[in-house]
Amino acid sequence: MKRQAGPELEKLIQLLARLPGFGPRSARRAVLHLIKNREKLLDPLTMALEDARHKVKQCSSCGNVDTVDPCSICSDPRRDQSLICVIEDVADLWALERAGAWPGLYHVLGGTLSALGGVRPEDLSIGRLIDRATDGQVKEVVLATNATVEGQTTAHYITERLKEKNIATSRLAHGVPVGGELDYLDEGTLTQALRARRPL
């Protein structure tokens, strides 16, 4: 394939193409847009990336990313310290924070258990979660892993570990989304919604 730009631009395009949601074509468009808007976008983006590289760190308590450790969520005195919501990834934490519905703390596992992928309990921050949950302050652990086979397996494993320690656990409800129409939902979602029904 014939090269269409200099090596610097090609390298930038290749790096952007590795990001989630980007492919070679969208990366090329993004690079062209950045170059055309050098002062308004490229220069500030370069400085923001450099800042992030030096200042962003992982929270030693929950696994969130922030510029302080412990992170701003863990150190917020308004948070309910007796509740921990367990999620797979920082993106899940950000999604829950956008909803503004969780008053407690979080714990980022860093993935899910996977026999095929070779991900074992010791590869995730499950040990750290058990330590946090048994510190005497925590009353409930809410498992908010995804409704995939791996997510369900991980939730089951953590539930069994916490049961040994007499820590109350609960699971996020799965089923019909707000605004969803039954006709458009798959059978698995409908089955789960019926199983998780509640009295009114």
Rosetta blueprint (number, residue, H / E / L):
1 M L
2 K L
3 R L
4 Q L
5 A L
6 G L
7 P H
8 E H
9 L H
10 E H
11 K H
12 L H
13 I H
14 Q H
15 L H
16 L H
17 A H
18 R L
19 L L
20 P L
21 G L
22 F L
23 G L
24 P H
25 R H
26 S H
27 A H
28 R H
29 R H
30 A H
31 V H
32 L H
33 H H
34 L H
35 I H
36 K H
37 N L
38 R H
39 E H
40 K H
41 L H
42 L H
43 D H
44 P H
45 L H
46 T H
47 M H
48 A H
49 L H
50 E H
51 D H
52 A H
53 R H
54 H H
55 K H
56 V L
57 K E
58 Q E
59 C L
60 S L
61 S L
62 C L
63 G L
64 N L
65 V E
66 D E
67 T L
68 V L
69 D L
70 P L
71 C L
72 S L
73 I L
74 C L
75 S L
76 D L
77 P L
78 R L
79 R L
80 D E
81 Q E
82 S E
83 L E
84 I E
85 C E
86 V E
87 I E
88 E L
89 D L
90 V H
91 A H
92 D H
93 L H
94 W H
95 A H
96 L H
97 E H
98 R H
99 A H
100 G L
101 A L
102 W L
103 P L
104 G E
105 L E
106 Y E
107 H E
108 V E
109 L L
110 G L
111 G L
112 T L
113 L L
114 S E
115 A L
116 L L
117 G L
118 G L
119 V E
120 R L
121 P H
122 E H
123 D H
124 L L
125 S L
126 I H
127 G H
128 R H
129 L H
130 I H
131 D H
132 R H
133 A H
134 T L
135 D L
136 G L
137 Q L
138 V L
139 K L
140 E E
141 V E
142 V E
143 L E
144 A L
145 T L
146 N L
147 A L
148 T L
149 V H
150 E H
151 G H
152 Q H
153 T H
154 T H
155 A H
156 H H
157 Y H
158 I H
159 T H
160 E H
161 R H
162 L H
163 K H
164 E H
165 K L
166 N L
167 I L
168 A E
169 T E
170 S E
171 R E
172 L L
173 A L
174 H L
175 G L
176 V L
177 P L
178 V L
179 G L
180 G L
181 E L
182 L H
183 D H
184 Y H
185 L L
186 D L
187 E H
188 G H
189 T H
190 L H
191 T H
192 Q H
193 A H
194 L H
195 R H
196 A L
197 R L
198 R L
199 P L
200 L L
